[in-house]
């Protein structure tokens, strides 16, 4: 199950340089049309066929693409993630006012697009309450798709990733349908299915606006042949009710995301369900999740909590308990920069400098997790290969 082993190690060299060309081909809505939906074929060996349990373990998931190297949720970021060896590429979905699903980590787009530079949209800036939190900015649900397509994407955290600002303005905000067409094209070109990890963002909030996410998502998945049990896609959400709704619409594998142990999923808050994430990671809670999902996506701190001084503490039993329920674990998020690493793996005092990311990844992979979301898929791949069967562990 090394899935390409040595050949994929070229990711640290020429692949990075080649990604510019790969990431700019067919990136806009006006690019050449792909094959008719439902008629896609992959030439050559389908190395990732057979459903999600045939994927490499541990799996490398490009978090919002290769967001450590390119502005997140752009087709350039997604393409680079594949070039750097990611097994799966993540998308977060939010709707436009006219019901199109687009790829943004949040519906507030002031930090990820140049909307503030567009005087014609100045009056759209407003304050809203999203899942109980007051947020000020510009929101996708206040824009039509045509209006959103006049904006350009930019780096979300330039203070940490100044080099990524080089690519500000290069790509627009992709629709999920554009991503599906891109994935079909890339699958044919690369000779393997391109796996996606798709999150419904704030589903209860959007349903309250008449912009439910699950039904249009299911329609797109069916149109592109990604709705079956062995479809090359994971569906994920922090709201279990969204995953349960999707389970009635499609058979694609599903993952419940889990944040801080003390938090409550927003749909639980709305429904008066007193359970917290801490309740969901107990054997009983995991049994409940396993009744409608195939995996969990916990924060890394639920696998190995951090101590008061920011170092890794004693691992929990979550991996063992989830595996006992045949749930896969895809924790989030591994990043190379000191600002995000546990204290013992930081190097120097510059928060934007790289620390010992391999050391941190080794600690997490040693727990037996099935995959990891990472902003730097090249780093994640090299670390993961040491733990893949047949390669030997360090």
Number of C-alpha atoms within 10 A of each C-alpha: 15 18 15 11 14 9 9 18 16 15 24 15 10 11 18 16 13 13 20 14 11 18 20 14 15 17 22 17 13 7 10 10 11 15 12 10 15 13 11 16 15 17 13 11 11 16 15 19 17 13 15 19 12 12 22 21 22 26 22 30 32 33 30 28 32 30 26 25 21 27 31 28 31 29 30 27 27 29 25 32 35 27 24 26 26 31 24 26 30 27 26 22 23 29 29 21 18 14 17 20 25 24 27 26 18 16 23 21 21 19 17 22 24 18 23 17 11 10 9 9 13 13 8 15 16 12 13 15 10 15 16 10 8 9 14 13 17 24 23 22 20 17 18 15 21 10 13 21 17 12 20 17 26 28 27 19 14 14 11 17 19 11 14 19 18 13 15 19 15 15 23 23 25 22 23 23 19 21 20 20 19 21 20 24 21 18 19 17 13 15 17 19 26 25 25 24 22 22 26 25 23 22 25 21 17 18 12 9 10 11 22 20 24 18 14 15 23 20 15 17 22 16 16 19 15 23 21 15 15 16 22 23 25 21 26 27 24 24 21 21 18 23 26 17 13 23 18 10 16 22 16 23 25 26 28 27 23 26 20 15 16 10 13 21 22 21 19 15 15 10 8 9 12 10 15 19 19 16 15 18 23 15 17 13 16 23 19 14 23 20 10 20 24 20 26 24 23 25 21 20 19 23 21 19 17 17 13 8 10 12 15 20 15 10 16 14 15 20 19 15 17 23 16 13 18 14 21 22 26 24 25 22 18 24 24 24 23 23 17 17 24 21 17 15 20 23 16 10 10 13 16 16 15 18 25 16 24 17 15 21 21 17 14 20 19 11 16 16 21 21 25 29 28 30 27 28 34 26 22 29 23 19 20 25 24 17 19 19 13 10 13 9 12 7
